[in-house]
Amino acid sequence: MTRTKRYFFCGIGGSGMLPLAMIMHARGHVVEGSDRSLDQGRTAPKFEFLQARGIELHPQDGSGVSHADQILVTSTAVEDSVPDVLSARRIGASQTTRAELLAELFNAASHSIAVGGTSGKSTTTGMTGWI
């Protein structure tokens, strides 16, 4: 059994971050996060969805990144000047990117399928999942 880890997703409401946060949560890890749209007063249903599943959401002011054992997950949309990033560096928390975490999951799977290209990815992915 893998050791439970603590992940903090900066930008947890993003289309690539939210599903990854849910995967890590489903694997039994502690997941928390922040999103600037919450700080701007935009409370989309996706945030209620996360909270209903026990994922704690924080302001994007660095206060949620408070433990050195947390792993901060960022995407390319997150600038180095974001308070969560600065807080992680200050306390010595690990940092990884969304792409690196996704690659780690993909490479650890016993069977992996990748779909890429200009068009038809969603259709191909849906058909592959159905098969």
Number of C-alpha atoms within 10 A of each C-alpha: 3 7 7 11 15 19 23 27 29 31 23 27 21 16 9 14 22 17 13 19 25 17 14 18 19 12 12 14 17 18 24 24 26 25 20 17 15 17 13 9 8 11 11 11 9 13 19 13 11 20 13 10 11 13 19 16 21 19 18 21 17 17 13 22 30 16 13 16 15 22 21 25 26 24 18 9 9 14 11 11 8 14 18 29 22 15 20 24 15 12 14 15 17 14 16 14 17 20 15 13 15 14 12 11 14 14 11 10 10 6 7 9 8 7 10 10 6 5 8 11 13 11 10 13 15 11 10 11 8 7 6
